[in-house]
């Protein structure tokens, strides 16, 4: 029991520790953390209150002003732009476009089609193609056959004989002297010149390159390699020294400053900003709730009471005593006007029918008691109208079906 009692405060403290708490902070960090958070809270609180006020104002303006204004602008745009544009497109642009298309076809397409179909094609077919076909079949084909026979039977044997004679002449006059000159003059002279060049120039140059230039080049290359290795070792040592100096004098202090000073300070400032922003939000919401309650009690409640107590009875009295009788009178006047207009339209329509019948003529109207045609006996009655020819008692539909069959 005593051990459980001793462990209970530690477990309670562990549960109360913040989630972002990191162990290992010294007392100096703990002492600096609280004043920094207080200062940051004093700086952030006005900004958070202004931000919350702007958010509430923006939401109220969007709900009360911008949304109805947007709907009104959209309706106004539809009424002033969209509907007239649709009407203009449907009743002006589309018929005008159809008319322009028909006019363009009538002016630019149909004349050229008629010209091509009734002028160009007959002229080309009967004025050019058929004469060319007749000339090809009756003139050019026999002429080509005759030229081919002349080429095969006359020109080819003549050219073949001239070619043989020219070949023999070239062989005797040109080829044979050149062959003799190459075989008995140029080849011996070339062999002698090659032997002289080989033993007087090439062999001494090869010996000089192998026994003189190659050892000298190897020695120069070895000296240059040693010089380059020494320069590389010097610069390598210089680089190592410079790197050690930079790491020791610049990088190590910067890393120590970043790890020991900037990182804790930045972490504390970020944590302080987050906590201060949340606390300022709580305070701003509390102030907003107080102001909202004051506005509700001082403005909204009296206005609602005045609306319920004064405006609603007055509105009901005005509606029942003034607007309702006026509305009934207007509806009665409207019904009377509609009936008058309907009677006037019917009168005008009847006068127009009578005038048309008087000018053109038409079937006379039947009297109310006059029958439209001869009556026939029905299946349930055997009587007929006197002095009237009876109509057919059987429907013509079976005869028509029999004829179709």
Secondary structure, 3 states (H helix, E strand, C coil): CHHHHHHHHHHHHHHHCCCCCCCCCCHHHHHHHHHHHHHHHHHHHHHHHHHHHHHHHHHHHHHHHHHHHHHHHHHHHHHHHHHHHHHHHHHHHHHHHHHHHHHHHHHHHHHHHHHHHHHHHHHHHHHHHHHHHHHHHHHHHHHHHHHHHHHHHHHHHHHHHHHHHHHHHHHHHHHHHHHHHHHHHHHHHHHHHHHHHHHHHHHHHHHHHHHHHHHHHHHHHHHHHHHHHHHHHHHHHHHHHHHHHHHHHHHHHHHHHHHHHHHHHHHHHHHHHHHHHHHHHHHHHHHHHHHHHHHHHHHHHHHHHHHHHHHHHHHHHHHHHHHHHHHHHHHHHHHHHHHHHHHHHHHHHHHHHHHHHHHCCCCCCCCCCCCCCCCCCCCCCCCCCCCCCCCCCCCCHHHHHHHHC
